Amino acid sequence: MSQHESDIHHKRQPKKIPNRVVNRIITPIESFFAMETASGVLLMITTIFALIWANSPYYHYYEMMVDLPVGVKLGGIEIIKSLHHWVNDGIMVIFFFVVGLEIKRELIVGELSSPKKAALPMFAAVGGMVIPALIYASLNHDGIGKTGWGIPMATDIAFAVGILTLMNRKVPMALKVFLLALAIVDDLGAVLVIALFYTSEIVGSALAIAAAGIFATLFMKYAGIRKFLIYWVLGIIVWFAVLKSGVHATVAGVILGLMTPVAPFYNLKRIPEKFRQLVDRINGGIDQANKEYTKLDDVTFHSLEELEEVVIESRSPLDRLIHLLHPWVSYVIMPLFALFNAGVHISGDFSLDIFLSQPIALGVIFGLFIGKPVGVLLASWIAIKLKMAQLPTGVTWYHMVAVGCLAGIGFTMALFVGHLALKVPEVEIYSKLGILVASLFSGVVGVVLLAFCKDVKQVS
């Protein structure tokens, strides 16, 4: 090859993105999917354990645990609730807080941050909520189960994304991101349904206190107050006020999550120069201490503390909170919720004929197993035909059918809505069993469909 040809060859070489930039983008995504996979496996194990325990000779111990009264007393205020109540109305607020954080992240910097990106998952999510709700309502238009139309609307992120990640060789990255965005819009829809349709009588004074707490949080945010402890205290006050207001307390978690700042305190463009200044100052202090055989002076210690603050504040509060809370939600809160809610006791007079004759069970099963994929596919097809969206890179309609089936895994959110909608335990049991059956069928069919896909080369 001549020198001239060599020069042309080098000029034609595209510039590579530095590895550190690629890692900064890809690593958090991979970490998220890995966590969802492990969480999905743990949820499955916990669910099976709860079902076995609830139908074993030791069932009365399960009932004792679920109904165990636990109280908190602070001054003249006393709250005594069952452990089941504390799990569903207490620690699940943290789950919904993280849902709020993830919704905001997707709206600001993620797959829902522009109309072009958001169109397909939003259409798919709306279709995947409306069709299941209509199927359920058509089978339960009267009777005690008519309020349960919101049960088959949501998708369980941990299970659905976890299965996609386990089938990694068969799944383009764009398909995982699409399902994640769809599930987040689903969660937002479920939260709106809880707030608007599953709210009891409103207590105005408590709601006013909650609103005051939210405005105080906003004021502190715009005033530049960054101490997390103050926000946690205000968050607890808002949660308690919402709990007493009649609106479900988990709504407070989502609202506070949506209010969390998505921008870091430090301007990212200023960070390199700030780092250089602090490092030069620290190096100067260390050199001076070495020359004089003395300890570091106060200025150097202050610079070290400031450097630590810059490192912390270079990440937004939203990112830091997701990083802090997501493992707790995935590995503690969701398994606890499954343990306290999936333990369905099947009595001796229970039969398959009785189960399949219950409109509630049929509404949930058909809504999730049939309605979800039909709704997701139909709405996606309409969006693409109207040229409002297009299929993600490397994704085919066959992939979309598989994802539509996986979206029928309702589990966590479906169980939660079922508990709010059907307040009679004897009725709720059919909803729970319907959710478990539909989620199992949806997961199995989704996996089988993906198994027949060709292996894909993951492109970062």
C-alpha positions in Angstrom: 0.0 0.0 0.0 1.4 3.4 -1.0 1.8 6.3 1.5 -1.0 8.1 -0.3 -3.4 5.1 0.0 -2.4 4.7 3.6 -3.3 8.3 4.4 -6.7 7.9 2.7 -7.3 4.6 4.6 -6.6 6.4 7.9 -8.8 9.3 7.0 -11.7 7.0 6.3 -11.5 5.3 9.7 -14.5 6.5 11.8 -13.7 8.0 15.1 -14.3 5.5 17.9 -16.3 6.5 21.0 -14.0 6.4 24.0 -14.5 3.3 26.2 -15.1 5.5 29.2 -18.1 7.2 27.5 -19.6 3.9 26.3 -19.2 2.4 29.8 -20.8 5.4 31.4 -23.9 4.9 29.2 -24.1 1.1 28.9 -23.0 -0.1 32.4 -26.0 1.5 34.3 -28.4 -0.1 31.8 -26.7 -3.5 32.1 -26.7 -3.2 35.9 -30.4 -2.3 35.9 -31.3 -5.4 33.7 -29.1 -7.7 35.8 -30.9 -6.4 39.0 -34.3 -7.0 37.5 -33.4 -10.5 36.5 -32.2 -11.4 40.0 -35.3 -9.7 41.5 -37.6 -11.7 39.2 -36.0 -15.0 40.3 -36.2 -14.0 44.0 -39.9 -13.0 43.5 -40.6 -16.4 41.9 -39.0 -18.2 44.8 -40.8 -16.1 47.4 -44.2 -16.6 45.6 -43.7 -20.4 45.5 -42.7 -20.4 49.2 -45.7 -18.4 50.2 -48.1 -20.7 48.2 -46.5 -23.8 49.8 -46.6 -22.3 53.3 -50.2 -21.1 52.9 -51.3 -24.7 51.9 -49.2 -26.6 54.4 -50.2 -28.0 57.9 -48.5 -24.8 59.2 -50.9 -22.5 57.5 -52.1 -21.0 60.8 -48.5 -19.7 61.4 -48.8 -17.9 58.1 -52.1 -16.3 59.1 -50.6 -15.3 62.5 -47.7 -13.6 60.7 -49.9 -11.7 58.2 -52.4 -10.6 60.9 -49.8 -9.8 63.6 -50.6 -6.3 65.0 -47.7 -3.9 65.0 -47.9 -0.3 66.4 -46.1 2.9 66.3 -46.6 5.6 69.0 -45.3 9.2 68.7 -46.6 11.6 71.3 -50.4 11.5 71.1 -50.4 9.8 67.8 -50.7 6.0 67.7 -51.0 3.7 64.7 -51.6 0.0 65.2 -51.9 -2.1 62.0 -51.4 -5.7 60.9 -48.0 -6.6 59.4 -49.9 -7.1 56.1 -51.2 -3.6 56.3 -47.7 -2.2 57.1 -46.2 -4.0 54.1 -49.0 -2.8 51.7 -49.5 0.7 52.9 -46.1 1.3 54.5 -43.0 -0.1 52.9 -44.7 -0.3 49.5 -44.6 3.5 49.5 -40.8 3.2 48.9 -41.6 0.9 45.9 -43.9 3.6 44.5 -41.3 6.3 45.3 -38.8 4.4 43.1 -41.5 4.0 40.4 -41.9 7.8 40.5 -38.1 8.3 40.2 -38.0 5.9 37.2 -41.0 7.6 35.5 -39.3 11.0 35.9 -36.0 9.7 34.6 -37.7 8.2 31.5 -39.6 11.4 30.9 -36.6 13.6 31.1 -33.6 11.7 29.8 -34.9 8.2 28.8 -37.2 6.5 26.3 -40.1 8.9 27.0 -38.1 12.1 26.7 -39.2 13.0 23.2 -42.4 12.4 21.2 -40.6 10.3 18.7 -39.1 8.0 21.3 -42.2 7.9 23.5 -44.8 7.2 20.8 -44.5 3.4 20.5 -44.2 2.5 24.2 -47.0 4.9 25.1 -49.4 3.6 22.4 -48.5 0.0 23.4 -49.0 0.7 27.1 -52.4 2.4 26.6 -53.6 -0.4 24.4 -52.3 -2.9 27.0 -54.3 -1.1 29.7 -57.5 -0.4 27.9 -58.2 -3.8 26.3 -57.6 -5.9 29.5 -59.8 -3.5 31.5 -62.6 -3.8 28.9 -62.3 -7.6 28.8 -62.6 -7.7 32.6 -65.4 -5.2 32.7 -67.4 -7.2 30.1 -67.3 -10.3 32.3 -67.9 -8.4 35.6 -70.4 -5.7 34.6 -72.3 -6.3 37.8 -71.8 -8.0 41.1 -69.1 -7.7 43.7 -66.3 -8.0 41.2 -67.2 -5.0 39.0 -64.7 -2.7 40.8 -61.8 -4.9 39.8 -61.4 -3.7 36.2 -58.0 -2.1 37.1 -56.4 -5.4 38.1 -55.3 -6.7 34.7 -53.9 -3.3 33.6 -50.3 -3.3 34.8 -47.1 -5.2 33.9 -44.6 -6.5 36.5 -41.3 -4.9 35.5 -39.1 -7.4 37.5 -40.6 -10.6 36.0 -41.1 -9.3 32.4 -37.7 -7.6 32.1 -36.0 -10.4 34.0 -37.3 -13.0 31.5 -36.1 -10.9 28.6 -32.6 -10.7 30.2 -32.5 -14.4 30.8 -33.2 -14.9 27.1 -30.4 -12.4 26.3 -29.1 -14.1 23.1 -32.5 -14.0 21.5 -33.4 -10.4 22.4 -32.2 -7.1 20.9 -31.3 -4.5 23.5 -33.9 -2.2 21.8 -36.6 -4.7 22.7 -35.6 -4.7 26.4 -35.7 -0.9 26.5 -39.1 -0.8 24.8 -40.6 -3.2 27.3 -39.0 -1.2 30.2 -40.6 2.0 28.8 -43.9 0.2 28.3 -43.9 -1.1 31.9 -43.1 2.3 33.3 -46.1 3.9 31.4 -48.2 1.0 32.7 -47.1 1.8 36.3 -48.0 5.4 35.8 -51.4 4.4 34.5 -51.9 2.0 37.5 -51.0 4.8 39.9 -53.5 7.2 38.3 -56.2 4.5 38.5 -55.4 4.0 42.3 -55.5 7.8 42.9 -58.7 8.4 40.9 -60.8 5.3 41.3 -59.7 3.4 44.4 -59.7 6.3 46.8 -62.1 6.3 49.8 -63.8 9.3 51.3 -61.5 12.4 51.3 -60.5 14.1 54.6 -59.7 17.7 53.6 -57.6 18.6 56.6 -55.2 15.7 56.2 -55.0 16.4 52.4 -54.2 20.0 53.2 -51.3 19.0 55.4 -50.0 16.7 52.7 -50.2 19.5 50.2 -48.3 21.8 52.6 -45.6 19.2 52.9 -45.3 18.8 49.2 -45.0 22.6 48.7 -42.4 22.8 51.5 -40.5 20.1 49.6 -40.7 22.1 46.4 -39.5 25.3 48.2 -36.5 23.5 49.7 -35.7 22.1 46.3 -35.6 25.5 44.6 -33.9 27.1 47.6 -30.9 24.7 47.0 -31.3 22.7 50.3 -29.6 19.3 49.6 -29.7 17.5 52.9 -31.5 14.2 52.3 -32.5 13.9 56.0 -34.8 16.9 55.9 -36.5 15.5 52.8 -37.0 12.1 54.4 -38.7 13.8 57.5 -41.0 15.8 55.2 -41.7 12.6 53.1 -42.8 10.7 56.2 -45.1 13.6 57.2 -46.6 13.7 53.7 -47.0 9.9 53.7 -48.8 10.0 57.1 -51.1 12.8 56.0 -52.0 11.1 52.7 -52.7 7.9 54.7 -55.2 9.8 56.8 -56.7 11.7 53.9 -58.4 8.8 52.2 -56.1 8.8 49.2 -54.0 5.7 49.1 -50.6 6.4 50.8 -48.6 5.0 47.9 -49.7 7.9 45.7 -47.5 10.1 48.0 -44.5 8.0 47.1 -45.0 8.6 43.4 -45.6 12.3 43.8 -42.4 12.7 45.9 -40.5 10.6 43.3 -41.7 12.9 40.5 -40.6 16.0 42.4 -37.0 14.7 42.8 -34.4 16.9 40.9 -33.0 15.2 37.8 -30.1 17.7 37.3 -26.9 17.5 39.4 -26.1 20.5 41.7 -22.8 21.1 39.8 -22.8 22.0 36.1 -21.1 19.1 34.5 -19.1 21.5 32.2 -17.6 23.1 35.3 -16.5 19.8 37.0 -13.2 19.2 35.1 -11.9 22.7 36.0 -13.2 22.4 39.6 -11.4 19.1 39.9 -8.1 20.5 38.6 -8.3 23.4 41.1 -9.0 21.2 44.0 -6.4 18.5 43.1 -3.7 21.2 42.6 -4.6 22.7 46.0 -4.5 19.2 47.6 -1.2 18.3 45.9 0.3 21.6 47.1 -0.8 20.9 50.7 0.6 17.3 50.6 4.0 18.6 49.2 4.1 21.3 51.9 3.4 18.7 54.6 6.1 16.3 53.3 8.7 19.1 53.2 8.0 20.3 56.7 7.2 16.8 58.2 3.9 18.1 59.5 0.3 17.0 59.1 -2.0 18.3 56.4 -3.3 21.8 57.1 -7.0 22.8 57.4 -7.1 24.2 53.9 -6.0 20.9 52.4 -8.5 18.9 54.5 -11.2 21.4 53.4 -10.2 20.8 49.8 -10.5 17.0 50.3 -14.0 17.4 51.7 -15.0 19.7 48.9 -13.6 17.2 46.3 -15.7 14.5 47.9 -18.8 16.8 47.8 -18.1 17.5 44.1 -17.9 13.8 43.3 -21.3 13.2 45.1 -23.0 16.2 43.8 -21.9 15.5 40.2 -24.7 12.9 40.2 -28.3 14.1 40.4 -30.4 13.4 43.5 -32.6 11.2 41.3 -29.7 9.0 40.2 -28.3 8.8 43.7 -31.7 7.8 45.1 -32.3 5.1 42.5 -28.8 3.8 43.1 -29.5 3.7 46.9 -33.1 2.4 46.9 -33.4 0.1 43.9 -31.5 -2.8 45.5 -33.7 -2.5 48.6 -36.9 -2.5 46.5 -35.7 -5.4 44.3 -34.3 -7.7 47.0 -36.4 -6.8 50.2 -39.6 -4.9 49.6 -41.0 -6.7 46.5 -40.2 -10.2 48.0 -41.8 -9.1 51.3 -44.9 -8.0 49.3 -45.0 -11.3 47.5 -44.7 -13.2 50.8 -47.6 -11.3 52.4 -49.9 -11.3 49.4 -49.2 -14.4 47.3 -50.0 -16.9 50.1 -53.4 -18.0 48.8 -55.0 -20.8 50.9 -56.9 -23.2 48.8 -59.6 -24.9 51.0 -60.7 -28.5 50.7 -64.0 -27.6 48.9 -62.2 -25.7 46.2 -62.4 -27.2 42.7 -61.3 -26.2 39.2 -64.9 -26.0 38.0 -65.8 -23.5 40.8 -62.6 -21.5 40.0 -63.4 -21.3 36.2 -67.0 -20.4 36.9 -65.9 -17.2 38.7 -66.2 -14.0 36.6 -63.5 -12.3 38.6 -60.9 -15.1 37.9 -61.9 -15.3 34.2 -61.8 -11.5 33.8 -58.2 -11.4 35.3 -57.0 -14.4 33.3 -58.4 -13.3 29.9 -57.5 -9.7 30.6 -53.9 -10.4 31.2 -53.3 -13.5 29.0 -55.3 -12.4 26.0 -56.0 -8.7 26.5 -52.5 -7.6 27.1 -50.8 -9.0 23.9 -53.9 -8.0 21.8 -53.9 -4.4 23.3 -50.1 -4.0 22.9 -50.0 -5.3 19.3 -53.1 -3.5 18.1 -52.1 -0.1 19.6 -48.5 -0.5 18.2 -49.8 -1.4 14.8 -52.1 1.7 14.8 -49.2 3.9 15.8 -47.0 2.6 13.1 -49.7 2.7 10.4 -50.4 6.4 11.3 -46.6 7.0 10.9 -46.4 8.2 14.5 -43.9 5.6 15.5 -41.7 2.8 14.1 -40.4 -0.5 15.4 -37.1 -0.2 17.3 -33.9 -1.2 15.6 -33.6 -5.0 15.2 -37.1 -5.6 16.5 -39.6 -7.6 14.4 -43.3 -8.1 14.8 -42.6 -11.6 16.1 -40.6 -10.0 18.9 -43.5 -7.7 19.6 -45.9 -10.7 20.0 -43.5 -12.2 22.5 -43.2 -9.0 24.4 -47.0 -8.6 24.3 -47.3 -11.9 26.1 -44.6 -11.0 28.7 -46.6 -7.8 29.4 -49.3 -10.1 30.6 -47.3 -10.9 33.7 -49.2 -8.7 36.1 -48.1 -10.0 39.5 -46.9 -7.2 41.9 -49.1 -4.3 40.7 -52.0 -6.5 39.8 -52.0 -8.0 43.3 -51.8 -4.5 44.8 -54.7 -3.2 42.8 -56.7 -6.3 43.5 -56.2 -5.8 47.3 -57.6 -2.2 46.9 -60.5 -3.1 44.5 -61.8 -6.3 46.1 -61.8 -5.8 49.9 -63.5 -9.1 50.7 -60.8 -11.9 51.3 -63.2 -14.6 50.0 -63.5 -12.7 46.7 -59.9 -11.5 46.5 -58.7 -15.1 46.5 -60.1 -15.6 42.9 -58.3 -12.4 41.8 -55.0 -13.7 43.3 -55.3 -17.1 41.7 -56.3 -15.5 38.4 -53.2 -13.3 38.5 -50.9 -16.2 39.3 -52.4 -18.4 36.5 -52.4 -15.6 33.9 -48.8 -14.5 34.8 -47.6 -18.1 34.6 -49.2 -18.7 31.2 -48.0 -15.4 29.8 -44.5 -16.0 31.0 -44.3 -19.5 29.5 -45.8 -18.5 26.2 -43.5 -15.5 26.0 -40.4 -17.6 26.7 -41.4 -20.3 24.1 -41.9 -17.6 21.5 -38.5 -16.0 22.2 -36.9 -19.5 22.2 -37.7 -19.7 18.5 -36.2 -16.4 17.7 -32.8 -16.3 15.9 -29.8 -15.3 18.0 -29.1 -11.6 17.7 -25.8 -9.8 17.9 -26.1 -7.2 20.7 -25.0 -3.8 19.4 -24.0 -1.3 22.0 
